[in-house]
Amino acid sequence: MPIDSERQGDILLMLFAVQFTLLILLVPWLWPLLLFPVLLTLHVMKSEYHRRLTEEELQ
């Protein structure tokens, strides 16, 4: 999968995580679900870290 399409997928995941977080802020009794956007953010961060390591190795 090309790096650009992977990044676009990660951007969509982050947008979903932000929207989900805003929903949790609007409906406070949903706070236990905050774990889901946190895990999505960690997944995106890990993916970007690995992509940058791969790009650095190729140079």
TAQUISUL-V555686 format. One record per residue. N is the residue number from 1. RES is the residue in one letter. PSI is psi in degrees with one decimal (999 if undefined). D_LAST is the distance of its C-alpha to the last C-alpha in Angstrom with 2 decimals. Layout:
n = <N/N>
res = <RES/RES>
psi = <PSI/PSI>
d_last = <D_LAST/D_LAST>
This chain:
n = <1/2/3/4/5/6/7/8/9/10/11/12/13/14/15/16/17/18/19/20/21/22/23/24/25/26/27/28/29/30/31/32/33/34/35/36/37/38/39/40/41/42/43/44/45/46/47/48/49/50/51/52/53/54/55/56/57/58/59>
res = <M/P/I/D/S/E/R/Q/G/D/I/L/L/M/L/F/A/V/Q/F/T/L/L/I/L/L/V/P/W/L/W/P/L/L/L/F/P/V/L/L/T/L/H/V/M/K/S/E/Y/H/R/R/L/T/E/E/E/L/Q>
psi = <129.3/150.7/-37.8/-41.8/-31.8/-42.8/-39.1/-39.3/-40.4/-36.5/-42.5/-39.3/-41.5/-38.7/-40.8/-41.9/-40.8/-44.2/-40.3/-39.1/-41.7/-38.4/-41.3/-36.5/-32.6/-29.8/86.2/-27.5/-3.1/9.8/-28.8/-23.2/-3.1/-21.1/-34.7/-52.8/-28.6/-43.5/-37.7/-43.0/-42.9/-37.8/-44.5/-41.4/-41.9/-42.0/-44.4/-39.1/-46.4/-37.7/-44.5/-37.0/-42.0/-43.2/-39.1/-38.0/-31.7/-19.5/999>
d_last = <19.10/16.78/15.03/17.36/20.43/19.50/19.23/22.50/24.13/23.20/24.64/27.79/28.06/27.87/30.51/32.68/32.33/33.38/36.30/37.39/37.34/39.48/41.89/42.21/42.97/45.65/47.18/47.17/48.66/45.44/43.56/42.97/40.73/38.35/36.54/35.22/33.20/31.98/30.67/29.04/27.29/26.09/24.81/22.84/21.42/20.39/18.77/16.74/15.74/14.55/12.69/10.81/10.17/8.93/6.58/5.40/5.50/3.80/0.00>
